[in-house]
């Protein structure tokens, strides 16, 4: 069994959507990960126990409000990373 932060999966998914049209970030793993980390630090984690894909704790990541919150954090992260990329 594993403890998993389900917000992590959602942030990665939404960050992929939001950076898909960004010429740099969509091809730069470092910047992409910086966006994900920035958003994760802004958001409350949502831990659940997972066992071979089965989720024991009900996790509501599909709610529109949750998705909106994550999108805002991701967009903020994209802006920060573009202002100050962690590489030359
Ligand atoms: Zn980069």
PDB file of the backbone (N, CA, C, O) and the ligand in Angstrom, with CONECT records:
HET     ZN  A 101       1
ATOM      1  N   UNK A   1       0.841  -1.207   0.000  1.00  0.00           N
ATOM      2  CA  UNK A   1       0.000   0.000   0.000  1.00  0.00           C
ATOM      3  C   UNK A   1       0.870   1.249   0.000  1.00  0.00           C
ATOM      4  O   UNK A   1       2.007   1.248   0.473  1.00  0.00           O
ATOM      5  N   UNK A   2       0.318   2.267  -0.525  1.00  0.00           N
ATOM      6  CA  UNK A   2       1.072   3.505  -0.676  1.00  0.00           C
ATOM      7  C   UNK A   2       0.270   4.696  -0.193  1.00  0.00           C
ATOM      8  O   UNK A   2      -0.960   4.705  -0.233  1.00  0.00           O
ATOM      9  N   UNK A   3       1.000   5.699   0.263  1.00  0.00           N
ATOM     10  CA  UNK A   3       0.342   6.973   0.551  1.00  0.00           C
ATOM     11  C   UNK A   3       0.651   7.884  -0.620  1.00  0.00           C
ATOM     12  O   UNK A   3       1.803   8.024  -1.031  1.00  0.00           O
ATOM     13  N   UNK A   4      -0.363   8.485  -1.137  1.00  0.00           N
ATOM     14  CA  UNK A   4      -0.214   9.256  -2.352  1.00  0.00           C
ATOM     15  C   UNK A   4      -0.913  10.611  -2.220  1.00  0.00           C
ATOM     16  O   UNK A   4      -2.012  10.713  -1.676  1.00  0.00           O
ATOM     17  N   UNK A   5      -0.257  11.631  -2.724  1.00  0.00           N
ATOM     18  CA  UNK A   5      -0.879  12.954  -2.776  1.00  0.00           C
ATOM     19  C   UNK A   5      -1.544  13.097  -4.138  1.00  0.00           C
ATOM     20  O   UNK A   5      -0.879  13.269  -5.160  1.00  0.00           O
ATOM     21  N   UNK A   6      -2.855  13.023  -4.128  1.00  0.00           N
ATOM     22  CA  UNK A   6      -3.567  13.031  -5.406  1.00  0.00           C
ATOM     23  C   UNK A   6      -3.558  14.376  -6.112  1.00  0.00           C
ATOM     24  O   UNK A   6      -3.836  14.468  -7.308  1.00  0.00           O
ATOM     25  N   UNK A   7      -3.232  15.425  -5.349  1.00  0.00           N
ATOM     26  CA  UNK A   7      -3.136  16.746  -5.977  1.00  0.00           C
ATOM     27  C   UNK A   7      -1.976  16.755  -6.981  1.00  0.00           C
ATOM     28  O   UNK A   7      -2.014  17.463  -7.988  1.00  0.00           O
ATOM     29  N   UNK A   8      -0.945  15.954  -6.684  1.00  0.00           N
ATOM     30  CA  UNK A   8       0.221  15.881  -7.558  1.00  0.00           C
ATOM     31  C   UNK A   8      -0.151  15.463  -8.989  1.00  0.00           C
ATOM     32  O   UNK A   8       0.276  16.093  -9.957  1.00  0.00           O
ATOM     33  N   UNK A   9      -0.941  14.409  -9.108  1.00  0.00           N
ATOM     34  CA  UNK A   9      -1.376  13.936 -10.431  1.00  0.00           C
ATOM     35  C   UNK A   9      -2.186  15.004 -11.159  1.00  0.00           C
ATOM     36  O   UNK A   9      -2.012  15.237 -12.355  1.00  0.00           O
ATOM     37  N   UNK A  10      -3.082  15.650 -10.395  1.00  0.00           N
ATOM     38  CA  UNK A  10      -3.957  16.656 -10.997  1.00  0.00           C
ATOM     39  C   UNK A  10      -3.138  17.859 -11.464  1.00  0.00           C
ATOM     40  O   UNK A  10      -3.394  18.414 -12.532  1.00  0.00           O
ATOM     41  N   UNK A  11      -2.148  18.262 -10.654  1.00  0.00           N
ATOM     42  CA  UNK A  11      -1.317  19.411 -11.023  1.00  0.00           C
ATOM     43  C   UNK A  11      -0.517  19.092 -12.299  1.00  0.00           C
ATOM     44  O   UNK A  11      -0.420  19.929 -13.197  1.00  0.00           O
ATOM     45  N   UNK A  12       0.044  17.901 -12.373  1.00  0.00           N
ATOM     46  CA  UNK A  12       0.816  17.515 -13.560  1.00  0.00           C
ATOM     47  C   UNK A  12      -0.074  17.532 -14.797  1.00  0.00           C
ATOM     48  O   UNK A  12       0.328  18.023 -15.852  1.00  0.00           O
ATOM     49  N   UNK A  13      -1.280  16.997 -14.663  1.00  0.00           N
ATOM     50  CA  UNK A  13      -2.206  16.952 -15.792  1.00  0.00           C
ATOM     51  C   UNK A  13      -2.582  18.361 -16.262  1.00  0.00           C
ATOM     52  O   UNK A  13      -2.555  18.661 -17.456  1.00  0.00           O
ATOM     53  N   UNK A  14      -2.929  19.208 -15.307  1.00  0.00           N
ATOM     54  CA  UNK A  14      -3.350  20.566 -15.666  1.00  0.00           C
ATOM     55  C   UNK A  14      -2.156  21.376 -16.183  1.00  0.00           C
ATOM     56  O   UNK A  14      -2.300  22.181 -17.104  1.00  0.00           O
ATOM     57  N   UNK A  15      -0.991  21.164 -15.596  1.00  0.00           N
ATOM     58  CA  UNK A  15       0.210  21.874 -16.074  1.00  0.00           C
ATOM     59  C   UNK A  15       0.530  21.470 -17.517  1.00  0.00           C
ATOM     60  O   UNK A  15       0.964  22.305 -18.310  1.00  0.00           O
ATOM     61  N   UNK A  16       0.321  20.213 -17.855  1.00  0.00           N
ATOM     62  CA  UNK A  16       0.547  19.767 -19.244  1.00  0.00           C
ATOM     63  C   UNK A  16      -0.402  20.477 -20.204  1.00  0.00           C
ATOM     64  O   UNK A  16      -0.002  20.929 -21.276  1.00  0.00           O
ATOM     65  N   UNK A  17      -1.660  20.565 -19.798  1.00  0.00           N
ATOM     66  CA  UNK A  17      -2.652  21.267 -20.619  1.00  0.00           C
ATOM     67  C   UNK A  17      -2.251  22.729 -20.814  1.00  0.00           C
ATOM     68  O   UNK A  17      -2.258  23.250 -21.929  1.00  0.00           O
ATOM     69  N   UNK A  18      -1.902  23.377 -19.696  1.00  0.00           N
ATOM     70  CA  UNK A  18      -1.650  24.825 -19.717  1.00  0.00           C
ATOM     71  C   UNK A  18      -0.331  25.197 -20.392  1.00  0.00           C
ATOM     72  O   UNK A  18      -0.175  26.323 -20.866  1.00  0.00           O
ATOM     73  N   UNK A  19       0.619  24.263 -20.438  1.00  0.00           N
ATOM     74  CA  UNK A  19       1.913  24.589 -21.049  1.00  0.00           C
ATOM     75  C   UNK A  19       2.039  24.016 -22.460  1.00  0.00           C
ATOM     76  O   UNK A  19       3.065  24.197 -23.115  1.00  0.00           O
ATOM     77  N   UNK A  20       1.005  23.329 -22.928  1.00  0.00           N
ATOM     78  CA  UNK A  20       1.074  22.647 -24.233  1.00  0.00           C
ATOM     79  C   UNK A  20       1.427  23.601 -25.372  1.00  0.00           C
ATOM     80  O   UNK A  20       2.112  23.213 -26.319  1.00  0.00           O
ATOM     81  N   UNK A  21       0.962  24.847 -25.281  1.00  0.00           N
ATOM     82  CA  UNK A  21       1.208  25.792 -26.371  1.00  0.00           C
ATOM     83  C   UNK A  21       2.415  26.697 -26.078  1.00  0.00           C
ATOM     84  O   UNK A  21       2.741  27.577 -26.875  1.00  0.00           O
ATOM     85  N   UNK A  22       3.066  26.480 -24.947  1.00  0.00           N
ATOM     86  CA  UNK A  22       4.238  27.291 -24.620  1.00  0.00           C
ATOM     87  C   UNK A  22       5.471  26.654 -25.258  1.00  0.00           C
ATOM     88  O   UNK A  22       5.853  25.532 -24.924  1.00  0.00           O
ATOM     89  N   UNK A  23       6.080  27.390 -26.180  1.00  0.00           N
ATOM     90  CA  UNK A  23       7.201  26.829 -26.946  1.00  0.00           C
ATOM     91  C   UNK A  23       8.336  26.332 -26.063  1.00  0.00           C
ATOM     92  O   UNK A  23       8.929  25.285 -26.325  1.00  0.00           O
ATOM     93  N   UNK A  24       8.633  27.095 -25.011  1.00  0.00           N
ATOM     94  CA  UNK A  24       9.751  26.663 -24.167  1.00  0.00           C
ATOM     95  C   UNK A  24       9.345  25.582 -23.172  1.00  0.00           C
ATOM     96  O   UNK A  24       9.912  24.489 -23.166  1.00  0.00           O
ATOM     97  N   UNK A  25       8.355  25.894 -22.326  1.00  0.00           N
ATOM     98  CA  UNK A  25       8.043  24.985 -21.209  1.00  0.00           C
ATOM     99  C   UNK A  25       7.587  23.605 -21.688  1.00  0.00           C
ATOM    100  O   UNK A  25       7.876  22.596 -21.044  1.00  0.00           O
ATOM    101  N   UNK A  26       6.876  23.560 -22.816  1.00  0.00           N
ATOM    102  CA  UNK A  26       6.415  22.254 -23.296  1.00  0.00           C
ATOM    103  C   UNK A  26       7.582  21.345 -23.712  1.00  0.00           C
ATOM    104  O   UNK A  26       7.416  20.133 -23.852  1.00  0.00           O
ATOM    105  N   UNK A  27       8.767  21.951 -23.909  1.00  0.00           N
ATOM    106  CA  UNK A  27       9.935  21.148 -24.290  1.00  0.00           C
ATOM    107  C   UNK A  27      11.021  21.128 -23.226  1.00  0.00           C
ATOM    108  O   UNK A  27      12.058  20.491 -23.408  1.00  0.00           O
ATOM    109  N   UNK A  28      10.790  21.821 -22.121  1.00  0.00           N
ATOM    110  CA  UNK A  28      11.834  21.918 -21.109  1.00  0.00           C
ATOM    111  C   UNK A  28      11.344  21.276 -19.818  1.00  0.00           C
ATOM    112  O   UNK A  28      10.464  21.809 -19.142  1.00  0.00           O
ATOM    113  N   UNK A  29      11.928  20.117 -19.481  1.00  0.00           N
ATOM    114  CA  UNK A  29      11.472  19.399 -18.303  1.00  0.00           C
ATOM    115  C   UNK A  29      11.752  20.188 -17.031  1.00  0.00           C
ATOM    116  O   UNK A  29      10.955  20.167 -16.093  1.00  0.00           O
ATOM    117  N   UNK A  30      12.888  20.883 -17.001  1.00  0.00           N
ATOM    118  CA  UNK A  30      13.243  21.660 -15.806  1.00  0.00           C
ATOM    119  C   UNK A  30      12.181  22.721 -15.513  1.00  0.00           C
ATOM    120  O   UNK A  30      11.715  22.832 -14.379  1.00  0.00           O
ATOM    121  N   UNK A  31      11.805  23.486 -16.507  1.00  0.00           N
ATOM    122  CA  UNK A  31      10.805  24.531 -16.292  1.00  0.00           C
ATOM    123  C   UNK A  31       9.449  23.924 -15.982  1.00  0.00           C
ATOM    124  O   UNK A  31       8.714  24.440 -15.139  1.00  0.00           O
ATOM    125  N   UNK A  32       9.111  22.829 -16.658  1.00  0.00           N
ATOM    126  CA  UNK A  32       7.830  22.173 -16.412  1.00  0.00           C
ATOM    127  C   UNK A  32       7.744  21.722 -14.952  1.00  0.00           C
ATOM    128  O   UNK A  32       6.736  21.951 -14.282  1.00  0.00           O
ATOM    129  N   UNK A  33       8.807  21.082 -14.467  1.00  0.00           N
ATOM    130  CA  UNK A  33       8.832  20.617 -13.084  1.00  0.00           C
ATOM    131  C   UNK A  33       8.788  21.786 -12.098  1.00  0.00           C
ATOM    132  O   UNK A  33       8.176  21.682 -11.035  1.00  0.00           O
ATOM    133  N   UNK A  34       9.433  22.889 -12.449  1.00  0.00           N
ATOM    134  CA  UNK A  34       9.394  24.077 -11.587  1.00  0.00           C
ATOM    135  C   UNK A  34       7.958  24.602 -11.467  1.00  0.00           C
ATOM    136  O   UNK A  34       7.540  25.035 -10.393  1.00  0.00           O
ATOM    137  N   UNK A  35       7.215  24.560 -12.565  1.00  0.00           N
ATOM    138  CA  UNK A  35       5.815  24.983 -12.552  1.00  0.00           C
ATOM    139  C   UNK A  35       5.013  24.062 -11.622  1.00  0.00           C
ATOM    140  O   UNK A  35       4.218  24.527 -10.805  1.00  0.00           O
ATOM    141  N   UNK A  36       5.235  22.758 -11.761  1.00  0.00           N
ATOM    142  CA  UNK A  36       4.512  21.764 -10.948  1.00  0.00           C
ATOM    143  C   UNK A  36       4.817  21.964  -9.459  1.00  0.00           C
ATOM    144  O   UNK A  36       3.909  21.965  -8.629  1.00  0.00           O
ATOM    145  N   UNK A  37       6.095  22.132  -9.133  1.00  0.00           N
ATOM    146  CA  UNK A  37       6.509  22.305  -7.737  1.00  0.00           C
ATOM    147  C   UNK A  37       5.934  23.601  -7.158  1.00  0.00           C
ATOM    148  O   UNK A  37       5.472  23.630  -6.018  1.00  0.00           O
ATOM    149  N   UNK A  38       5.969  24.664  -7.952  1.00  0.00           N
ATOM    150  CA  UNK A  38       5.415  25.938  -7.492  1.00  0.00           C
ATOM    151  C   UNK A  38       3.940  25.766  -7.139  1.00  0.00           C
ATOM    152  O   UNK A  38       3.499  26.191  -6.071  1.00  0.00           O
ATOM    153  N   UNK A  39       3.187  25.148  -8.032  1.00  0.00           N
ATOM    154  CA  UNK A  39       1.752  24.962  -7.808  1.00  0.00           C
ATOM    155  C   UNK A  39       1.505  24.066  -6.595  1.00  0.00           C
ATOM    156  O   UNK A  39       0.615  24.346  -5.794  1.00  0.00           O
ATOM    157  N   UNK A  40       2.281  22.994  -6.453  1.00  0.00           N
ATOM    158  CA  UNK A  40       2.093  22.070  -5.326  1.00  0.00           C
ATOM    159  C   UNK A  40       2.355  22.759  -3.990  1.00  0.00           C
ATOM    160  O   UNK A  40       1.683  22.466  -3.000  1.00  0.00           O
ATOM    161  N   UNK A  41       3.313  23.661  -3.955  1.00  0.00           N
ATOM    162  CA  UNK A  41       3.600  24.380  -2.715  1.00  0.00           C
ATOM    163  C   UNK A  41       2.505  25.367  -2.353  1.00  0.00           C
ATOM    164  O   UNK A  41       2.384  25.758  -1.192  1.00  0.00           O
ATOM    165  N   UNK A  42       1.713  25.772  -3.323  1.00  0.00           N
ATOM    166  CA  UNK A  42       0.617  26.712  -3.084  1.00  0.00           C
ATOM    167  C   UNK A  42      -0.650  25.993  -2.645  1.00  0.00           C
ATOM    168  O   UNK A  42      -1.491  26.572  -1.958  1.00  0.00           O
ATOM    169  N   UNK A  43      -0.787  24.742  -3.038  1.00  0.00           N
ATOM    170  CA  UNK A  43      -2.033  24.010  -2.831  1.00  0.00           C
ATOM    171  C   UNK A  43      -1.956  23.103  -1.607  1.00  0.00           C
ATOM    172  O   UNK A  43      -0.881  22.648  -1.217  1.00  0.00           O
ATOM    173  N   UNK A  44      -3.104  22.856  -1.019  1.00  0.00           N
ATOM    174  CA  UNK A  44      -3.195  21.938   0.105  1.00  0.00           C
ATOM    175  C   UNK A  44      -3.094  20.513  -0.447  1.00  0.00           C
ATOM    176  O   UNK A  44      -3.808  20.165  -1.388  1.00  0.00           O
ATOM    177  N   UNK A  45      -2.218  19.690   0.124  1.00  0.00           N
ATOM    178  CA  UNK A  45      -2.138  18.311  -0.384  1.00  0.00           C
ATOM    179  C   UNK A  45      -3.372  17.510  -0.015  1.00  0.00           C
ATOM    180  O   UNK A  45      -4.084  17.846   0.931  1.00  0.00           O
ATOM    181  N   UNK A  46      -3.620  16.450  -0.768  1.00  0.00           N
ATOM    182  CA  UNK A  46      -4.771  15.607  -0.494  1.00  0.00           C
ATOM    183  C   UNK A  46      -4.288  14.165  -0.530  1.00  0.00           C
ATOM    184  O   UNK A  46      -4.179  13.551  -1.591  1.00  0.00           O
ATOM    185  N   UNK A  47      -4.004  13.645   0.655  1.00  0.00           N
ATOM    186  CA  UNK A  47      -3.426  12.312   0.730  1.00  0.00           C
ATOM    187  C   UNK A  47      -4.501  11.241   0.805  1.00  0.00           C
ATOM    188  O   UNK A  47      -5.566  11.431   1.391  1.00  0.00           O
ATOM    189  N   UNK A  48      -4.190  10.131   0.203  1.00  0.00           N
ATOM    190  CA  UNK A  48      -5.086   8.990   0.286  1.00  0.00           C
ATOM    191  C   UNK A  48      -4.233   7.728   0.220  1.00  0.00           C
ATOM    192  O   UNK A  48      -3.105   7.747  -0.273  1.00  0.00           O
ATOM    193  N   UNK A  49      -4.792   6.634   0.724  1.00  0.00           N
ATOM    194  CA  UNK A  49      -4.101   5.356   0.658  1.00  0.00           C
ATOM    195  C   UNK A  49      -4.474   4.698  -0.657  1.00  0.00           C
ATOM    196  O   UNK A  49      -5.650   4.597  -1.005  1.00  0.00           O
ATOM    197  N   UNK A  50      -3.468   4.255  -1.377  1.00  0.00           N
ATOM    198  CA  UNK A  50      -3.780   3.596  -2.642  1.00  0.00           C
ATOM    199  C   UNK A  50      -3.195   2.194  -2.632  1.00  0.00           C
ATOM    200  O   UNK A  50      -2.092   1.981  -2.129  1.00  0.00           O
ATOM    201  N   UNK A  51      -3.912   1.262  -3.173  1.00  0.00           N
ATOM    202  CA  UNK A  51      -3.452  -0.112  -3.245  1.00  0.00           C
ATOM    203  C   UNK A  51      -3.809  -0.645  -4.626  1.00  0.00           C
ATOM    204  O   UNK A  51      -4.972  -0.912  -4.930  1.00  0.00           O
ATOM    205  N   UNK A  52      -2.784  -0.791  -5.449  1.00  0.00           N
ATOM    206  CA  UNK A  52      -2.963  -1.265  -6.815  1.00  0.00           C
ATOM    207  C   UNK A  52      -4.091  -0.542  -7.544  1.00  0.00           C
ATOM    208  O   UNK A  52      -4.972  -1.146  -8.156  1.00  0.00           O
ATOM    209  N   UNK A  53      -4.016   0.763  -7.447  1.00  0.00           N
ATOM    210  CA  UNK A  53      -4.967   1.568  -8.203  1.00  0.00           C
ATOM    211  C   UNK A  53      -6.290   1.814  -7.516  1.00  0.00           C
ATOM    212  O   UNK A  53      -7.084   2.649  -7.951  1.00  0.00           O
ATOM    213  N   UNK A  54      -6.525   1.078  -6.430  1.00  0.00           N
ATOM    214  CA  UNK A  54      -7.804   1.274  -5.755  1.00  0.00           C
ATOM    215  C   UNK A  54      -7.663   2.376  -4.714  1.00  0.00           C
ATOM    216  O   UNK A  54      -6.746   2.346  -3.893  1.00  0.00           O
ATOM    217  N   UNK A  55      -8.557   3.335  -4.747  1.00  0.00           N
ATOM    218  CA  UNK A  55      -8.488   4.449  -3.809  1.00  0.00           C
ATOM    219  C   UNK A  55      -9.441   4.196  -2.656  1.00  0.00           C
ATOM    220  O   UNK A  55     -10.654   4.095  -2.842  1.00  0.00           O
ATOM    221  N   UNK A  56      -8.862   4.093  -1.432  1.00  0.00           N
ATOM    222  CA  UNK A  56      -9.704   3.812  -0.267  1.00  0.00           C
ATOM    223  C   UNK A  56     -10.410   5.054   0.252  1.00  0.00           C
ATOM    224  O   UNK A  56     -11.561   5.018   0.687  1.00  0.00           O
ATOM    225  N   UNK A  57      -9.672   6.151   0.188  1.00  0.00           N
ATOM    226  CA  UNK A  57     -10.269   7.384   0.673  1.00  0.00           C
ATOM    227  C   UNK A  57     -10.858   8.111  -0.518  1.00  0.00           C
ATOM    228  O   UNK A  57     -10.245   8.195  -1.582  1.00  0.00           O
ATOM    229  N   UNK A  58     -12.027   8.622  -0.329  1.00  0.00           N
ATOM    230  CA  UNK A  58     -12.662   9.329  -1.427  1.00  0.00           C
ATOM    231  C   UNK A  58     -11.925  10.637  -1.692  1.00  0.00           C
ATOM    232  O   UNK A  58     -11.786  11.470  -0.796  1.00  0.00           O
ATOM    233  N   UNK A  59     -11.478  10.807  -2.862  1.00  0.00           N
ATOM    234  CA  UNK A  59     -10.755  12.022  -3.216  1.00  0.00           C
ATOM    235  C   UNK A  59     -11.563  12.737  -4.286  1.00  0.00           C
ATOM    236  O   UNK A  59     -11.948  12.157  -5.301  1.00  0.00           O
ATOM    237  N   UNK A  60     -11.805  14.008  -4.029  1.00  0.00           N
ATOM    238  CA  UNK A  60     -12.634  14.768  -4.965  1.00  0.00           C
ATOM    239  C   UNK A  60     -11.785  15.721  -5.790  1.00  0.00           C
ATOM    240  O   UNK A  60     -11.790  16.932  -5.569  1.00  0.00           O
ATOM    241  N   UNK A  61     -11.069  15.163  -6.729  1.00  0.00           N
ATOM    242  CA  UNK A  61     -10.225  16.003  -7.567  1.00  0.00           C
ATOM    243  C   UNK A  61     -10.964  16.427  -8.831  1.00  0.00           C
ATOM    244  O   UNK A  61     -10.490  17.274  -9.588  1.00  0.00           O
ATOM    245  N   UNK A  62     -12.123  15.829  -9.045  1.00  0.00           N
ATOM    246  CA  UNK A  62     -12.844  16.109 -10.283  1.00  0.00           C
ATOM    247  C   UNK A  62     -13.798  17.292 -10.145  1.00  0.00           C
ATOM    248  O   UNK A  62     -14.456  17.682 -11.110  1.00  0.00           O
ATOM    249  N   UNK A  63     -13.871  17.861  -8.943  1.00  0.00           N
ATOM    250  CA  UNK A  63     -14.795  18.989  -8.778  1.00  0.00           C
ATOM    251  C   UNK A  63     -14.283  20.211  -9.529  1.00  0.00           C
ATOM    252  O   UNK A  63     -13.076  20.420  -9.654  1.00  0.00           O
ATOM    253  N   UNK A  64     -15.211  21.009 -10.024  1.00  0.00           N
ATOM    254  CA  UNK A  64     -14.853  22.180 -10.822  1.00  0.00           C
ATOM    255  C   UNK A  64     -14.055  23.183  -9.992  1.00  0.00           C
ATOM    256  O   UNK A  64     -13.141  23.835 -10.497  1.00  0.00           O
ATOM    257  N   UNK A  65     -14.414  23.300  -8.711  1.00  0.00           N
ATOM    258  CA  UNK A  65     -13.731  24.256  -7.848  1.00  0.00           C
ATOM    259  C   UNK A  65     -12.272  23.861  -7.645  1.00  0.00           C
ATOM    260  O   UNK A  65     -11.367  24.693  -7.711  1.00  0.00           O
ATOM    261  N   UNK A  66     -12.071  22.576  -7.398  1.00  0.00           N
ATOM    262  CA  UNK A  66     -10.714  22.047  -7.219  1.00  0.00           C
ATOM    263  C   UNK A  66      -9.880  22.306  -8.470  1.00  0.00           C
ATOM    264  O   UNK A  66      -8.731  22.737  -8.386  1.00  0.00           O
ATOM    265  N   UNK A  67     -10.470  22.039  -9.624  1.00  0.00           N
ATOM    266  CA  UNK A  67      -9.769  22.213 -10.880  1.00  0.00           C
ATOM    267  C   UNK A  67      -9.424  23.690 -11.107  1.00  0.00           C
ATOM    268  O   UNK A  67      -8.347  24.021 -11.604  1.00  0.00           O
ATOM    269  N   UNK A  68     -10.347  24.557 -10.736  1.00  0.00           N
ATOM    270  CA  UNK A  68     -10.113  25.995 -10.896  1.00  0.00           C
ATOM    271  C   UNK A  68      -8.959  26.447  -9.997  1.00  0.00           C
ATOM    272  O   UNK A  68      -8.097  27.213 -10.426  1.00  0.00           O
ATOM    273  N   UNK A  69      -8.949  25.969  -8.753  1.00  0.00           N
ATOM    274  CA  UNK A  69      -7.876  26.325  -7.815  1.00  0.00           C
ATOM    275  C   UNK A  69      -6.518  25.869  -8.328  1.00  0.00           C
ATOM    276  O   UNK A  69      -5.536  26.607  -8.261  1.00  0.00           O
ATOM    277  N   UNK A  70      -6.476  24.653  -8.835  1.00  0.00           N
ATOM    278  CA  UNK A  70      -5.220  24.112  -9.346  1.00  0.00           C
ATOM    279  C   UNK A  70      -4.778  24.904 -10.579  1.00  0.00           C
ATOM    280  O   UNK A  70      -3.595  25.207 -10.735  1.00  0.00           O
ATOM    281  N   UNK A  71      -5.725  25.236 -11.444  1.00  0.00           N
ATOM    282  CA  UNK A  71      -5.392  25.992 -12.656  1.00  0.00           C
ATOM    283  C   UNK A  71      -4.789  27.353 -12.304  1.00  0.00           C
ATOM    284  O   UNK A  71      -3.813  27.781 -12.920  1.00  0.00           O
ATOM    285  N   UNK A  72      -5.371  28.031 -11.314  1.00  0.00           N
ATOM    286  CA  UNK A  72      -4.846  29.334 -10.888  1.00  0.00           C
ATOM    287  C   UNK A  72      -3.394  29.183 -10.398  1.00  0.00           C
ATOM    288  O   UNK A  72      -2.527  29.973 -10.771  1.00  0.00           O
ATOM    289  N   UNK A  73      -3.138  28.172  -9.568  1.00  0.00           N
ATOM    290  CA  UNK A  73      -1.788  27.956  -9.039  1.00  0.00           C
ATOM    291  C   UNK A  73      -0.807  27.626 -10.162  1.00  0.00           C
ATOM    292  O   UNK A  73       0.335  28.085 -10.153  1.00  0.00           O
ATOM    293  N   UNK A  74      -1.259  26.829 -11.125  1.00  0.00           N
ATOM    294  CA  UNK A  74      -0.402  26.457 -12.260  1.00  0.00           C
ATOM    295  C   UNK A  74      -0.068  27.693 -13.113  1.00  0.00           C
ATOM    296  O   UNK A  74       1.080  27.883 -13.516  1.00  0.00           O
ATOM    297  N   UNK A  75      -1.066  28.517 -13.377  1.00  0.00           N
ATOM    298  CA  UNK A  75      -0.841  29.720 -14.199  1.00  0.00           C
ATOM    299  C   UNK A  75       0.127  30.679 -13.504  1.00  0.00           C
ATOM    300  O   UNK A  75       0.968  31.305 -14.149  1.00  0.00           O
ATOM    301  N   UNK A  76      -0.005  30.780 -12.185  1.00  0.00           N
ATOM    302  CA  UNK A  76       0.925  31.605 -11.412  1.00  0.00           C
ATOM    303  C   UNK A  76       2.338  31.043 -11.533  1.00  0.00           C
ATOM    304  O   UNK A  76       3.302  31.788 -11.713  1.00  0.00           O
ATOM    305  N   UNK A  77       2.445  29.741 -11.433  1.00  0.00           N
ATOM    306  CA  UNK A  77       3.739  29.072 -11.558  1.00  0.00           C
ATOM    307  C   UNK A  77       4.372  29.308 -12.921  1.00  0.00           C
ATOM    308  O   UNK A  77       5.576  29.545 -13.020  1.00  0.00           O
ATOM    309  N   UNK A  78       3.564  29.242 -13.969  1.00  0.00           N
ATOM    310  CA  UNK A  78       4.065  29.472 -15.331  1.00  0.00           C
ATOM    311  C   UNK A  78       4.640  30.882 -15.433  1.00  0.00           C
ATOM    312  O   UNK A  78       5.709  31.090 -16.007  1.00  0.00           O
ATOM    313  N   UNK A  79       3.909  31.856 -14.861  1.00  0.00           N
ATOM    314  CA  UNK A  79       4.365  33.243 -14.908  1.00  0.00           C
ATOM    315  C   UNK A  79       5.700  33.412 -14.181  1.00  0.00           C
ATOM    316  O   UNK A  79       6.616  34.055 -14.693  1.00  0.00           O
ATOM    317  N   UNK A  80       5.802  32.831 -12.986  1.00  0.00           N
ATOM    318  CA  UNK A  80       7.036  32.929 -12.192  1.00  0.00           C
ATOM    319  C   UNK A  80       8.215  32.291 -12.926  1.00  0.00           C
ATOM    320  O   UNK A  80       9.305  32.860 -12.997  1.00  0.00           O
ATOM    321  N   UNK A  81       7.974  31.112 -13.463  1.00  0.00           N
ATOM    322  CA  UNK A  81       9.055  30.379 -14.116  1.00  0.00           C
ATOM    323  C   UNK A  81       9.537  31.134 -15.373  1.00  0.00           C
ATOM    324  O   UNK A  81      10.729  31.147 -15.680  1.00  0.00           O
ATOM    325  N   UNK A  82       8.602  31.753 -16.081  1.00  0.00           N
ATOM    326  CA  UNK A  82       8.983  32.509 -17.270  1.00  0.00           C
ATOM    327  C   UNK A  82       9.767  33.766 -16.901  1.00  0.00           C
ATOM    328  O   UNK A  82      10.665  34.186 -17.631  1.00  0.00           O
ATOM    329  N   UNK A  83       9.418  34.359 -15.761  1.00  0.00           N
ATOM    330  CA  UNK A  83      10.146  35.538 -15.292  1.00  0.00           C
ATOM    331  C   UNK A  83      11.551  35.170 -14.835  1.00  0.00           C
ATOM    332  O   UNK A  83      12.522  35.865 -15.134  1.00  0.00           O
ATOM    333  N   UNK A  84      11.638  34.060 -14.102  1.00  0.00           N
ATOM    334  CA  UNK A  84      12.919  33.640 -13.533  1.00  0.00           C
ATOM    335  C   UNK A  84      13.175  32.162 -13.780  1.00  0.00           C
ATOM    336  O   UNK A  84      13.040  31.350 -12.865  1.00  0.00           O
ATOM    337  N   UNK A  85      13.540  31.805 -15.000  1.00  0.00           N
ATOM    338  CA  UNK A  85      13.842  30.378 -15.229  1.00  0.00           C
ATOM    339  C   UNK A  85      15.096  29.968 -14.450  1.00  0.00           C
ATOM    340  O   UNK A  85      16.032  30.753 -14.298  1.00  0.00           O
ATOM    341  N   UNK A  86      15.096  28.719 -13.959  1.00  0.00           N
ATOM    342  CA  UNK A  86      16.228  28.231 -13.165  1.00  0.00           C
ATOM    343  C   UNK A  86      17.365  27.713 -14.031  1.00  0.00           C
ATOM    344  O   UNK A  86      18.084  26.794 -13.640  1.00  0.00           O
ATOM    345  N   UNK A  87      17.524  28.302 -15.201  1.00  0.00           N
ATOM    346  CA  UNK A  87      18.644  27.911 -16.066  1.00  0.00           C
ATOM    347  C   UNK A  87      18.884  29.039 -17.054  1.00  0.00           C
ATOM    348  O   UNK A  87      18.033  29.910 -17.236  1.00  0.00           O
ATOM    349  N   UNK A  88      20.032  29.017 -17.684  1.00  0.00           N
ATOM    350  CA  UNK A  88      20.368  30.094 -18.627  1.00  0.00           C
ATOM    351  C   UNK A  88      19.628  29.881 -19.933  1.00  0.00           C
ATOM    352  O   UNK A  88      19.772  30.678 -20.860  1.00  0.00           O
TER     353      UNK A  88
HETATM  354 ZN    ZN A 101      13.486  25.828 -19.320  1.00  0.00          ZN
END
